[in-house]
Amino acid sequence: MPSLARYLPVLEWGRAYNGTLLTNDLVAAGIVTIMLIPQSLAYAMLAGLPPEVGLYASILPIIAYALFGTSRSLAVGPVAVISLMTLTAASSVAPPGSAEFIAAALVLALLSGLFLLLMGVLKLGFLANLLSHPVVSGFITASGIIIATSQLKAIFGISASGEAMPELVGTLLANLAETNLPTLVIGVVSTAFLFWVRKGLKPLLMKLGLQPHPADLIAKAGPIAAVAAATLAVVLLDLEERGVAIVGAIPQSLPPFTVPLFDAGLWQQLAIPALLLSIIGFVESVSVAQTLAAKKRQRIDPDQELIGLGAANVAASFSGGYPVTGGFARSVVNFDAGAETPAAGAFTAVGIAIAALFLTPLLYSLPIATLAATIIVAVLSLVDLRTPLTIWRYSRTDFAAMAATIGVTLLLGVEPGVIAGVGLSLALYLWRSSRPHAAIVGRVPETGHFRNVKRHKVITDPRILTIRVDESLTYLNARWLEEFILEAVADQPEVKHLVLMSSAVNSIDASALESLEAINHRLADAGIKLHLSEVKGPVMDRLERSSFLDELTGEVFLSQNEAFSTLLQAREDDGPPQAQDLWLARGLI
């Protein structure tokens, strides 16, 4: 049973399910359902798909995640960034809205699900760490700007196209004269109302005597009020006849059973976009899940999250949906509403199914401008313009990676932005790994501690050089270490002993071992002995399985203080005592 529960977490939390948990999950599901209906419609249209596809993507995928996912608060479904990536990828093979486009979206969901499942089975959850936070933040910020800009066409009631800012802005400006005034009024009022709901409704409700928690939940359900009011305005004022675009007829049905098209050429064309989509979706989802889990001192399993999200996407591909992942806004609402288990997601799916069966006729006259306003308000919360300034002050290299990701995404589009982000993350990691921090250290007076000579007043000796390396030694930095050591030795011609302080070295791979052997021989040719200190047990075990220790010209010391004291005493034995020269040879630096 434990091994089965590893892949079916429902077997673990399901055993303790009771009436109290059921009540809390039902309340949370009701609130999230109200929020998810307009969002699902809006994000499907953002992806270039019929609005009902958003509802379909919010039913079986949620149930699949509830069975296989480990987060108790994550709400899975259509999200803005994944919708935009779906539009970009599927548009490369077919026009948005066409049957071929919908088929491509199903294939994207299936491929994404299969990639996620494979990564989960292979326990590759750690891959999320390869995308640095600045790069992910930059990509999401740029995507949010693109998404908000792309929705302005619906606010103005004009046509526009493009996957990147230059083309989007150009077509918007070119068609601005065709603005439909009633559509613009609806779009602006809806946007202003939703912004006010987000910031001002909760304080107003609290002034009226409502407690903070229910006031917050009511405020987050504000889009429903905007949808109802806008739909009523269209009906009463007959705005459809005045050119206001509406959602139109939405089928009253449960998700259909769909079989993704098996076309080798299509799969090959969509494979890379699906992989990028999977990585971004997983990173976004696991970040939200970990944040919410930490608040309740719970934990999630990133590897199992891959399986949960993979199952959700496979379910989407066979139920008329499109790629999904965990959404930040609805997950926070789910958490705040008191969701206790993934069953809340399953109940949400039931609510969406009921809406798809019975409530869709009420959405016939819903203006698309209001859905666009819903998207704009949602995605602008993802745009973070403060973080770049903070990162600029903290790390110029991280800022460069973030700025490059934002720039590429805005100028060239989402897919180049993702590729640039992944490439920059890996390049930044490799660059840092190839240039580890290393320092020449000396002993702090009257202690056994050793610190950087450039930062502290320490005791050194001209014949003893100690270098501390603050990272594991690998093929990436082995050559750099050779150059660093030989350059340091060249700068101090009196050196007779070099101690490599290894307290921060967790591993030494074969390439680094060869470099150590080369360093040992080169130092020996120069009349210098190589010593090691504070070598960790696992590292020492591997060194003992090689011939390095047999050829080592010096010794391996348990501590750096022991190495320094022993080598100082060896110098005293070599000649007459010279106390001042011995302890203050280089002065207090």
Secondary structure as UniProt FT lines:
FT   HELIX           2..7
FT   HELIX           10..13
FT   HELIX           14..16
FT   HELIX           19..46
FT   TURN            47..48
FT   HELIX           51..56
FT   TURN            57..59
FT   HELIX           60..68
FT   STRAND          76..77
FT   HELIX           80..91
FT   TURN            92..93
FT   TURN            96..97
FT   HELIX           99..121
FT   TURN            122..123
FT   HELIX           125..130
FT   HELIX           133..150
FT   HELIX           152..156
FT   HELIX           165..174
FT   HELIX           176..178
FT   HELIX           181..196
FT   HELIX           197..201
FT   HELIX           202..207
FT   TURN            208..209
FT   HELIX           212..220
FT   HELIX           222..236
FT   TURN            237..238
FT   HELIX           239..242
FT   HELIX           264..295
FT   TURN            296..297
FT   HELIX           302..317
FT   TURN            318..320
FT   STRAND          325..326
FT   HELIX           328..336
FT   TURN            337..338
FT   HELIX           343..358
FT   HELIX           360..363
FT   TURN            364..365
FT   HELIX           368..380
FT   TURN            381..382
FT   HELIX           387..394
FT   HELIX           396..412
FT   HELIX           414..434
FT   STRAND          438..443
FT   TURN            445..446
FT   STRAND          450..452
FT   TURN            453..455
FT   TURN            462..463
FT   STRAND          464..469
FT   TURN            475..477
FT   HELIX           478..491
FT   TURN            493..494
FT   STRAND          497..501
FT   TURN            503..504
FT   HELIX           510..525
FT   TURN            526..527
FT   STRAND          529..533
FT   HELIX           537..544
FT   HELIX           548..551
FT   STRAND          556..557
FT   HELIX           560..574
FT   HELIX           579..584
FT   TURN            585..586
//
